């Protein structure tokens, strides 16, 4: 029975224990009186006769609450409190000053030194108990908040890893595309995406979600998925932006949207397309950086605001020259503030672009640092500089050897597949059929093919049929930089006015007994045709802005033939002839 009672008593003490209290007072009587009071209230008590000893004990003991005298030798209570609070880090250890002083300034100094409350001597035991209870409640709340905050940080770290793998690590060309990304919080509401099309064009998207933090960053996941999937399938920039808008409009809550800057640079580095949806101006500067060649203002709403969104009317096409640079930036740059609250502004932004240096955006970043000083960053700051240089474009894929092909071709003999698709009237303006055709081909089994080369051939055939057949556009308009923009403006107008016309694409895929694969491609359009002999014998120059389509088809194909009127093209495409 004696052992049982002793065990029960020990259990009760463990349950009633309120932790370790540190009593700091140079008077032995005061220490003993306070120790007795605290012991009766469930505290284990340790004592120090001065502030220096209190700091030493705190460094070596897990103290839960401190009762601090003010006036002591060696180190007074103010200094000891400041040192102990500095050692606490994120842990809350309440310090209650017990003092005979009644001067208001002296009592205020107790709090200023880091004390959490005070009692003037002689004190009421009831008030002492009440103060202890209040501080313990506050400590519990503080610990709960710290625990929740730690959990939140762990979840943010996990989310950051997912975000990095899903959004950032898949970007391409970052050894050439230069960026400065400064989030205002752990997660940025800004997002940079880069990818190559099957024809090695470069797609770059800089997005800026409303707000910042984890909520804004979550929107990057569906945007990244749409951007990369559609770029890999060869969709155009306006089609990608329209699809992103549709997805964000369905997913995002009211009041949340994404402004975006989209850039496509052709693989031959001769022309580019831009679409600015609710973002600051995009800049084109020459290699000498002595002037801003062009500015591209926002011409559309941000993405996700409305369900009826069409980016085609907002796309601007223009000529680029070797070593031109395209500058993108989020609004966090111009809106960054100095310590006095003055905004960085557009004028400083533009003047910084033209300063000498390896990268324009490094100059802007340096100017921002000097201007903002130690002012708190209120918004995410993102800048991207795209140099139009050969390093930007990846090398063409090497052809796969016949031995590698045989590993992917089924042994079924004389397989033949047919795919046919016809587009009429306004469907020519709304649908890009090439990704759909490639998806059908990829769903077939028994053979492999060079997707990039086939995509190039089909795209050039379709664009020729649409532009020079159905729309009757003259390619020679594009022979000058001014004419290039005029060509695409005229193209857009004729597509919008189109009421009659068709393009039919037919593919026969034949796998012969020796496992070779032949694609017989025929593209027919409703146009009046064009001078086939002139086009077939035009070699063009490497820097020409027109006339490259048919030579490109010939480069990738076994043969190319047109009928007499020029509105039916037949191609024999052998992936590895």
TIMAR-908995 format. One record per atom (N, C-alpha, C): z, x, y. Coordinates in steps of 0.05 Angstrom, whole numbers, plus 5000, padded with zeros to 4 digits. Layout:
<sites>
ZXY...
</sites>
This chain:
<sites>
500050174976500050005000500050175025501650405024501750585048499050695055497550785034494850895039493050685051493250435041491450225051491950175080494550165088495250105116494250335134494550575124493650805140490650795145489150725123486250705126485450495145486850265143486250045162486750125190489050265195489750355222487550545233486650735216484550925225482050775232481350565216478950415221479150275248481450155253481850015279481550205302482650445299482450635320479550715325478050745303475150815306473650595321474450345314473050115327473750095356476450145362477350115389476850355407475850575395475450815411473450775433474150865457472350835480471151095488471351305472470151555478472151755489471051975500472652195510472752185540475152185551475552185580476552455589475352555611476152815623477752755648480352845649482052805672482253075687481453075712481353325728483253295752485553445751487553425773489253675772489853785796491454035796494453975792495253715793498053645788498453575759500253715746500853675717501853385713503553295731504653025727502452815728500752845748498552655751496752645725496352895714494652905690495952755667498552805663499952685641500152385643500652285668500851995673498251865666496051985676493451865672492651885642493452105629492852135601494151915585496651855592498151635578496751365581495951305606494651055612491951025597490451245596487851235583488051225553490051375542490451375513491051085503492750945519493450675511490950485512488950565527486550405530484350495512485050665492483150735472481550995477482151145497480651395503481951635490480351815480481252085474481152245499483252385507483452505533483452815531481852945548481953235552482553275582483753495589484653535617483853805628483553815655482854055669484454065695485454305703487054325726485554385752482954445749481254485773478354425766476654425787473854355783472354545766472954805768471455005752472054965722474554915715475254865687473954605678473754405695472454145688469554195681468154355697465254415691465054555664466854745659466754895634467154705610469154525612469654335590467254145586466054065609463753875607461454005592461054265596458754405583459154425553461654405544462254445515463254195501463553975515464653735503462953495511462653305493461153065499462952865513463052895540464852725556463552455562465052235560464051965566464751865593466951945605467751855631469652075643469452105670471052315684472752185706475252265708477052185730477552435746476652435771476552685787478252665811480052865814481552895839479753035859480353015885478653135905479553415913482053435922483053695932484353855909483054075902484054245880483354535886484854725876484255015880481755095863480755335868478455455854475855305860475755045853473454885859474354595863473654485887474554215892472954005877473753755879472453545864469553485872468953525899466253485908464253675894464953935894463154135882462954095852465254045840465254005811463453765803463653555819461953315813459053375816458353525837455453595840454453755817456053945808455154115785454953955759456853775755456853615730454453425730453953295753451753105754449053255750448953505759446453655755446053725725448253735710448153795682447553545665447853315677447553065661444653005653442753095669439953025665439652715665438652605643438252315642440652165632442652305623445152175612446952085635447951845633449751745654452651785645454051955660456952005655458351915681459751685681461051585705463351765714463451805740465651965752467151785772469751755767471451585784473351775799473051775826474851945843477551805846479751945842482451855848483552025870484051915893484752075916486851945934488352105948490351995967489051955994486552055998485252026024484451746029484651666054483851396062481751396084481051646093479051666114476251576103474951406117472451296107470251506103470151696120468051906117468652076092471252126087471952286063471252126038471851866038471151696015468151676011466751656033463751646031462651906019464052136025463152386014463552395984465552245974465852235945463352115932462351905944459951785933457451965937457352085960455052265966454952495947457252595938457352825920456452745892456152485886455252395860457252225846459652165859461551995847460451705845461351565825460451285820462351085830464851155836466850975848469251135855471251015869473651155876475950965877478351065874480850925878482751095894484050975913486051125929488851105916490251325916492951335904494951225924497151105915497551015888495750775881494850765856492950555849494150355830493050125829493849915811492749965783494349935763493349975735491349765729491649525739489749305733487049365746487149465771484549535784483249775770484849965761483750195746482350095722483649915707482349805683479749665690479749515711477349365720475049555727475749775741473749965749472550105724474350175705473350295680471450115666472249855663470449665650467749635663467849625690465349605705463549845700464750085701463150335697462050345668463650255649462750255621460350055617460549825631458249635629455749765641456149905664453850025677452750245659454450405646453550615628451950495604452850265594451450135572448650045581448549925605445849845615444050085619445250305631443650545635442650655609444350665588443450765562441350595550441650325553439550145543436950185556437050225583434550275598433350535589434950745585433951005576432650985549433950825531432850785504430150645505429950435521427450295524425350465537426150625557424250805570423251015551425051125534424151315514422251195494422750945486420950805468418250765481418350685507415850645522414250905523415651125528414251385530412951465503414451415481413251465455410751305450410951045458408650875454406350955472406951045497404851145514403551395503405151575492404051815479402251745456403051555440401251465418398751345429399051175450396651045462394851255475396051465486394451675499392751825478393951865454392351995433390051815424390551555421388351375414386251365436387151355461385351345484383651595484384851825480383452085480381252095459381952005435380052015413377851815416378551575426376551365428374751385452375851495474374351495499373551775508375351955509374852215521373352405503374352435478373252645460370252595453369352345455366552285447364652345470365652425493363852495515362152735509359852755521357952975516357353115542356353355540355353495564357453585583360053595575362153655595362253945602360754115587360554395595358654425619357054215625355254215647356054015669356753775660357753575679360553645687360953675713363553765724365053525734367653515728369253285737371953375746373153215764375853245773377152975770379152955751380352695744383352725748384452585768387352605774388552325773389752245751390951985749393551965766394051725777396451685792398851635774398351555749400451505729399651655703401251605682400551725656397751655648397051395651394351305644392851255670390251315669388551265693387051005690386750865712384950635713382050715716381550975721378851075723378051185695375351175690374451255664371651385667371251605653368751745653367551735625365051635622363651625597360951765599360251925580357652055579356552035551353852005549352551995523349652055526348352125504345452175503344051945489341751865499340051665486338551805463337151645446335551775425333351955435332451905460330352075472331552295489334252335487335652555501335952515531335452265541336352205568339352215569340452255593343352275597344352015610346351895599347651665611350451745620351151685645353851745655354951495668357351425661358651185674361451275684361951225710364551255721365650975728367750895715368850635719371550645733372250435747374850425762375950145758377950115740379249855736381149795758381649535764383749455782386449555771388049665789390649765781390450035767392650115755392650365739394850345719395150545701397050525680395850425654397550365635396650295608394950045608395749845624394249595625391349635633390949805654388149865663386650025642388050215629386750395610385850245585387150025578386349875554383549765557382749705581380049605585377849815579378650065578376650285573375750275544377350165525376550175497374049995492374049735500371549585495369149685511369649785535367449895552366250135538367950315528366950555514365350475489366250285474364750195450362050095457361849915477359249805485357450025496358450195513356850405526355650585505357250685486356250875467354450755446355150515436353550385416350750325427350650215451348050135463346450375472347750585482346350825489345050955465346550965443345551085418343150935407343050675413340850505403338450495423338850625446336550655464336350435485338450275489338350065510338350195537337250055556337050145584339750105598339950235622342450215637343149935645341149785655341749505663342649335640341549385616342349225593345249295584345849555586348549645579350649525599350049535625351949425645352249125642350048985636350248705632351948635608351648785586353348745562356248805568356749025582359549085589360848865606359248775626360248555642361048305626359248235607359747995590362348035574362748275564365148325547367648315564367548455587369948455605370548175615368448025621368947745631370347575611369847635585371147485564374047585559374447845562376947965553379047995575378148055600380148115621381347865633383847885641385147655655383847625683384147385694383147335721384447525741382747635758383747825778383448115770382748165745382348445735379348485730378248705739375348765736374949065737372549155733371949435733369549495751369949645773367649745789366449975773363850015777362550225761360150355775359750605769357450755777356050845752353450785749351950855725349551025733349151245718346951425724345451485698342851465699341151565677339351775687339252005674337552225681335652275658333052285664331052315643331152595630330352605605330552855590328853075601326652995616324953205628325953275656328153155665329453225690327653185714325952975713324152915735324952665751326452485738327152235752329852135741331051955756333651845749333751555758335751415747336251135755339251105760339850945780342650905788343250615792345650535784346550265790349450285800349950185823352650205836353849925838355949875823357149605822359949615834360149575860362749555873364249815877362850035876364050305880363150425906364450645915363550795938360650905934359551005956356751105954356451325934354151335921353351555904351551735921351852005917350352195934348452365917346052415928344152605916343952835936344553075927344353315944342553515930341153685947339453885936340954135927339454315915340854555903342054725925340954725950342054885971344454755985344854505979347154355990347254366020344954366033344954376062344654096074344153896058343953626068344353426045345053186052345152966033342452836032341052856009338352756007338252456007340052325992340152035991342951935986343551695996345951555989345151295976346751215956346250975941348750795943348550595960350750415964351050215941353350085940353849875920351949645927350749535906348849315909349449085889351849095877352548885858355548855857356448635846359248595842360348785821362948825821364248975799363948815773364348955751363848825725366248665716365748435704367848265693368648035712367648035736368347825755367047555748364447575742362947325737361447345711360947125699359447125673356447145678355447065701352547075707351947335722351447545707351047815718348447925708346748025726344248155718343948405734344148635721344048895735341248985742339148845731336448945735335748975765336548775781335748785809337249005825339349115813340949315827340249595820338549635800337849905791335950035810336550275819334750425837333650665821331050695822329650925809328751125830329151385824328351585844327751845830326352015844325452275834327752485839328152655819329952885822328453145819329553355831328353615829330353805815329254025806330954215792333354305809335754285797338254365809339254165831337953935833339253725849341953655836343753535851346353455841346953165849348053015831348852745836351852725836353052625858355952615862356952325859358852285841360152035837363152065845364351845855367151855862368351575862370851555855372251295857373451265885374351025891375350985919378051115924379251225903381751365907381451615924378951725926378451965942378651905972376951725981376851656010379451526019380851386001383251236009385851406005385551645996387951825994389151866021391751876023393151886049394652146054394852216079396552446087399452356089401352536092404152456094404652256117402952256138403252076160401951806155400551776132399251526125396351506133395151716144392351716152390551746127388451596125386551606102384751846104384051966081382252196079379552116091378451886083376051776096373451886087371351736094368651806085367552046100368152086125367052306140367952576129370552596122371552846110370352886083369952666068368752686041365952806043364352696061361552786063361353076074363053136093362953416104363753616083365653536065366553726044364353776023362653576019360453596000358653836007358153876033356154066042357254346046359754386040360854656043359954836021359655096025358655276004360755295981359755345957361555365934360055295909361155355886359855295860359455005856361554845862361354555858362354405883360854205890361554045914364253905911364753805886367253655883369753835883369354095877371654275880372354305910370354305927370854315956372354065965371453835954372853585962375753595952376153685928378853695917380653885934379554105943381154295959381754165986379854025998380253886023382353666020382353535997384353325992387153445990387453665976390053795973391153866000389453986017390354066044391053826061389453616059389853376076392353216067392653186041394853006031397553146030397553416027400053556025401753446003404253376009406153285989406352975989404452846001404452546001404152445973405452225966405252115940402452005935401352065911398651965904398951665896397551495911397851205906395751095887393451235884391251125867390051355852388751285829387351485813385051615830384651875826382552015840380652135819378152055821376152155801373552225815372452455808369952545819368252675797365652635798363852745777361452865791360653095783358253235794356353295771353953175773351953205751349653385761349453625752347253805760344753745743342553715757340053655743338753925735339854045714338954305704338454285674336854465663336254455634338754455616340954575625343354575609344454295604343654105620344653835618343553695593341053775585339653635564340053785537340753645516341153775490338453855478338354055461335854125448334953905429332353895425331253695406332253755378332653545363333553575336331453715319332353895301330554035283329653845261327153885252326253715230327653785205328153575189329453615163327453695142328053875125326253975105325753755084323553785069322753595048324953575027326353795021328453775001330753605010331253605036333453435046332553145046330053105051329052825051329252695023328652845003328652734976331452644968333452754980336252664973336852384982335252285002335852025013333751815007331751884991329551694984329851604956329751334953330051224926327551284909327851284883325651354865323751114860324350884872322650654869319750714879317750654863315050724870313650514886312050604905310250434920311750204934313950274946315350074963313850034989313749794998312449735024313949515038314549565063316049375079314449305104314749055113313348965138315348855158315048945183316748835204314848755227315248515237313548425259315248275280314748315305316248185326314348135350314447895360312747815383314547715405314047815429315447725453313547585472314447355482312747205500314047175527312347175548313147095575315747225584317747065592320147175604321847335584321447295558322847465538322147755541319747815553318948085558320748215579321848055597323548155618326448175609327148015589330047985582330748155557328848225540329448345514328148615511329648815502328449065494328349065464325949035452325748995423326149245406325949485418325949735403328649775388330949745400333449765385333649575361332549325365332649125344330949215320328549315327326749405306327949645290329049835304330350065291332749975274334149775283336449665267335349545241333149405242331949295218331049515199329849725210328949945193331250085180333450125195335750265184337150105163336749845163338049675142336649695116334149805116332649825091333550075076333450065050334350285033331950425019332350675013330250804997328851025012329451065037328051275052329751355077329051585088330351665113328051735133328751745159326651795179327951925203326252045220327152175244327451955265329851855270330351625288329451695316330051935325329452015353326452005358324852125339321952135343320751855341321751685322320651415320321351255344323751285354324651145378322751215402322151475404320351565426317651435424316551435400313851325396313851025402315750875391315750585395316250515424318050665437318650615466316150665483314750885479312450945495310250735490309850655465307850455459308550195473311050115472311849855483311749865514312650085526312550105555309650115565307850255551305050245559303949965557304549825535303549545532304549365554307149395561308349225581307349295609307549555616306849635644303849625649302349745632299449775638297749555626298949415606297449185594298248925607300648825600301448555610301748555641303048765652303548765681301348895697299449025684297049145697297849335719299849505714300749705734299049955731298450085753296950335754298850565753298750725732300650955730300351155752298051175764297551375785299351335810300351085812302151035835304551235835305351315811307751475808307251775813304951845823304252125827305852255850307052095867308752205889311552095887313352225900316152125900316451855912314951805934315051535947313851325928311651405915310351215897311951145873313751335865315451285842317151035847318551035870320150805876318450555880316150575892314350345896313450235869312950415849312050325823314150145810316750235810318750075797319449815813319049825839319449575855317249375848314849475845312649295838312949195809313949365792314349285764316449065762318649085777320648885777319548615788317948635809316848395820315048255800313248405787311448275768312848165743314948295735316448195712317747925720318847915744320147665753318147435756315647505764313547305768312047235742312647375720311147345696311447055684309246925680309246655668307646645642306046845637304346835613303847125604304047165578303547425567305147465541304247665526305747715501305248005493307148105477306848365463307648325434306048415416306648395387306848675375309148725363309548975349309648925319308049075304307949055275308249325263309949345242310349595228310049555198308449715186308349735157309649995149311649985132313050225122312350255093311050475087309950515060311250775048312550735025313650965011311851014987310451234986308451284964309951404940308351444919309551534894310651824896309551974915310552254919312852264939313952024945316351994963315752044992313252075000312752105029312851825041313551825067313851575081311851555104310351345106308551295127309251045143309251065169309550825186306850775199305750535194303350455208304250255230304050335254305050175277302750065293302849815299300849685315302149525338301349585362302349445386300049315400300149045403298048895416299348755440297848755463298848615486296648425497297448245514295648035524294148125549294448385557293148475581290148525577288848615599285948665599285348945589287449095582286949365572286549565595285949815588285550025608283650225597282950425613280950625606282250815585281750755560283050905538282151195538279551245541278451515539279751695560280151585584281351745605284151825598285651635587288451675581288751865557287051835537287251995513286652285518285052345538284252615543285752735567287752595577289252695599291652855589291653115595293953275586296153275606295553245632297653235653299053495656300653505676302353745681305253685673306653895668309453865658311153715678310453745704312153625724311053365734308853265723307653015732309552785728309352585746311052355745309652135729307252165720305851965705304052095684302951945666301052045647302152195623304852185619306052335597306352165572306051905574306651725551304951775527302251765531300451785509300452065497300552285512300852545500303452575484305552435493308052445478307752305451306352075451305851935425304252115407302252245418300552415401302152655390304052745405305652975396307252905371308252665370310052585348308552445325306052375329304652205309302352355295301652255272299352365257296752295271296552045281294151955295294851725313293251695334293451475353290651365359290251105356287650985362288050735378286250695397286150445412283550295406283650025407281149875405279549915431277149815431275249865454276449765480277749545480278749435505281349565514282749695496285149845503287749685502287649445489290049285488291349275460290249425441291449455415291549745408293949845403294350125395295350135367294150315351294950355323295750645319298150685308299250955304299950995275299251225265300251315239302451515244304951435237307251595243308351695216308251965212309552085189311752265199314252195193316452335205316352645203315152745182315153035178312353135170310253025184307553105175306953395183
</sites>
